[in-house]
Amino acid sequence: MARPTATDLRQLSDADVTEQIDGLRRELFELRFQQATRQLGNTHRFKESRLKLAQLLTVQSERKRSTAS
């Protein structure tokens, strides 16, 4: 699974960015729950989800800073 670039994420609408952030936070919660109950097989999904979440949060904060100034 190739990670999306920042350029690709900047082309998303504000609603799409917010929706994906919520989805990734939910996914991370479920991954933590699966890990705690020893049902998680693919531990690399943590890193992928965290990286994509960080990219989306960066894009969201850039947009907030650009509208505030």
C-alpha positions as YAML, in Angstrom:
chain: A
units: angstrom
residues:
- id: 1
  name: MET
  ca: [0.00, 0.00, 0.00]
- id: 2
  name: ALA
  ca: [1.63, 3.20, -1.15]
- id: 3
  name: ARG
  ca: [1.35, 6.18, 1.15]
- id: 4
  name: PRO
  ca: [-0.34, 9.22, -0.36]
- id: 5
  name: THR
  ca: [1.87, 12.23, -0.83]
- id: 6
  name: ALA
  ca: [1.20, 15.56, 0.83]
- id: 7
  name: THR
  ca: [0.25, 16.96, -2.58]
- id: 8
  name: ASP
  ca: [-2.46, 14.33, -2.97]
- id: 9
  name: LEU
  ca: [-3.82, 15.05, 0.50]
- id: 10
  name: ARG
  ca: [-3.87, 18.81, -0.09]
- id: 11
  name: GLN
  ca: [-6.23, 18.27, -3.02]
- id: 12
  name: LEU
  ca: [-8.89, 16.78, -0.72]
- id: 13
  name: SER
  ca: [-11.72, 18.94, 0.54]
- id: 14
  name: ASP
  ca: [-11.92, 19.99, 4.19]
- id: 15
  name: ALA
  ca: [-14.79, 17.57, 4.81]
- id: 16
  name: ASP
  ca: [-12.82, 14.66, 3.29]
- id: 17
  name: VAL
  ca: [-9.77, 15.44, 5.44]
- id: 18
  name: THR
  ca: [-11.89, 15.57, 8.59]
- id: 19
  name: GLU
  ca: [-13.67, 12.35, 7.66]
- id: 20
  name: GLN
  ca: [-10.39, 10.53, 7.04]
- id: 21
  name: ILE
  ca: [-8.93, 11.81, 10.33]
- id: 22
  name: ASP
  ca: [-11.94, 10.48, 12.23]
- id: 23
  name: GLY
  ca: [-11.70, 7.15, 10.42]
- id: 24
  name: LEU
  ca: [-8.00, 6.76, 11.19]
- id: 25
  name: ARG
  ca: [-8.49, 7.59, 14.85]
- id: 26
  name: ARG
  ca: [-11.22, 4.94, 15.02]
- id: 27
  name: GLU
  ca: [-8.94, 2.45, 13.23]
- id: 28
  name: LEU
  ca: [-6.08, 3.14, 15.67]
- id: 29
  name: PHE
  ca: [-8.44, 2.56, 18.59]
- id: 30
  name: GLU
  ca: [-9.52, -0.77, 17.10]
- id: 31
  name: LEU
  ca: [-5.90, -1.76, 16.47]
- id: 32
  name: ARG
  ca: [-5.00, -1.02, 20.09]
- id: 33
  name: PHE
  ca: [-7.97, -3.05, 21.25]
- id: 34
  name: GLN
  ca: [-6.99, -5.98, 19.02]
- id: 35
  name: GLN
  ca: [-3.42, -5.81, 20.28]
- id: 36
  name: ALA
  ca: [-4.57, -5.83, 23.91]
- id: 37
  name: THR
  ca: [-6.70, -8.92, 23.29]
- id: 38
  name: ARG
  ca: [-3.87, -10.54, 21.28]
- id: 39
  name: GLN
  ca: [-5.91, -10.70, 18.06]
- id: 40
  name: LEU
  ca: [-3.69, -8.40, 16.00]
- id: 41
  name: GLY
  ca: [-1.62, -10.08, 13.33]
- id: 42
  name: ASN
  ca: [-0.32, -7.14, 11.29]
- id: 43
  name: THR
  ca: [1.46, -4.83, 13.69]
- id: 44
  name: HIS
  ca: [2.84, -2.72, 10.82]
- id: 45
  name: ARG
  ca: [-0.65, -1.24, 10.39]
- id: 46
  name: PHE
  ca: [0.05, 0.95, 13.45]
- id: 47
  name: LYS
  ca: [2.87, 2.74, 11.68]
- id: 48
  name: GLU
  ca: [0.95, 3.16, 8.44]
- id: 49
  name: SER
  ca: [-2.09, 4.57, 10.22]
- id: 50
  name: ARG
  ca: [-0.07, 6.92, 12.42]
- id: 51
  name: LEU
  ca: [1.88, 8.29, 9.45]
- id: 52
  name: LYS
  ca: [-1.23, 8.93, 7.39]
- id: 53
  name: LEU
  ca: [-2.93, 10.53, 10.40]
- id: 54
  name: ALA
  ca: [0.07, 12.82, 10.92]
- id: 55
  name: GLN
  ca: [-0.02, 13.85, 7.25]
- id: 56
  name: LEU
  ca: [-3.73, 14.63, 7.41]
- id: 57
  name: LEU
  ca: [-3.38, 16.59, 10.64]
- id: 58
  name: THR
  ca: [-0.56, 18.60, 9.07]
- id: 59
  name: VAL
  ca: [-2.69, 19.46, 6.05]
- id: 60
  name: GLN
  ca: [-5.59, 20.42, 8.33]
- id: 61
  name: SER
  ca: [-3.42, 22.69, 10.49]
- id: 62
  name: GLU
  ca: [-1.89, 24.33, 7.39]
- id: 63
  name: ARG
  ca: [-5.37, 25.18, 6.18]
- id: 64
  name: LYS
  ca: [-6.39, 26.61, 9.55]
- id: 65
  name: ARG
  ca: [-3.25, 28.75, 9.70]
- id: 66
  name: SER
  ca: [-3.76, 30.04, 6.16]
- id: 67
  name: THR
  ca: [-7.35, 31.09, 6.84]
- id: 68
  name: ALA
  ca: [-6.47, 32.67, 10.18]
- id: 69
  name: SER
  ca: [-3.89, 35.04, 8.66]
...
